[in-house]
Amino acid sequence: SSTQFRNIFLSRRGEQLVLCGELNAKNSYGAYVGFKRFYSMAEDSYQEIESSDTRVFDALWPDRCGNRVNDVE
C-alpha cells in the first residue's frame, strides 16, 4: 500500500469530532518518508499533516487532538 496508518483515534473539540493519528506515505521513488502526525475535522472539511517546520502544528495539536475519546482500529 502507498500509505500506512497508526495510532488513530478520535478527539473531541467542543461538539466536533476530530480524527487524529500518524501516517507514512511513499514518495515519488516508492520509499516511505516516515510517520507524520495528522488531524482531520470533517465538519470543516479541514485536514493538516505535520510538515518539517512543526512549530505551528505543535501549537495546534493539543487543541485538535488533546481530548482523546476513542481509539480507532
N, C-alpha and C positions, 0 to 999 in steps of 0.2 A: 504494500500500500504506500501511497505517497505521503500520508500524514499519520502520525502516531499521537494518541492522546493519553494522558494520565492525570491522576489527582483531580478528577472532575467532580464539582459539587455545585449545589445551589446556595445562593446567599440572598438575604432579604435586604432591600434598600427601600425603606418606607413600605409602601404597598407593592412595590415592584420586585419580581424575582430576577436574579442575575445569575447567569451560567458562568462559572469560573473554572479555571484549570490550567493545564500546560499542554502545549502541542509541539511536535517536532516534525518539520516538513522537509522535503527534499529540495535541493537547489537545482539549477539547470544542468549540473553534472551528474545528478542522480544520487548525491550523497546527502545524508541527513545533516542539518545545520546545528542541532542542539535544541533542547527543550526551552521554550519561551512561555511565559505566563500570558493568559488571555482572559478577557471577560466579554460577555455579550448580553446586552439588555434588549430583549425582544420588543418590548413596548415602544422603545425609542428607535428600533432598527439600528442600534449602535453597537459596534464592537471595536475592540482595540487589542493589539498584540504588542507585547513588550519589544522595544527596539534596543539598539546598542546604547542609546542615551536614556537611561532608566529613571532619571530624576522625576519627571512628570508622572510616569506610570507608577513609580513607587509611592508618590504622594496620593494618587487616586485609588490604588489597590485597597487600602483599609476601608475606604468609604464604599467601594463597589463590592468587595469580597470579604469584608471583615465580619459579617454576621451570618456565618455558615449555618444552614438549616437542614441540609440533607446531602449525603453523598450520592453520586450518580455512577452506576456501573455500566 
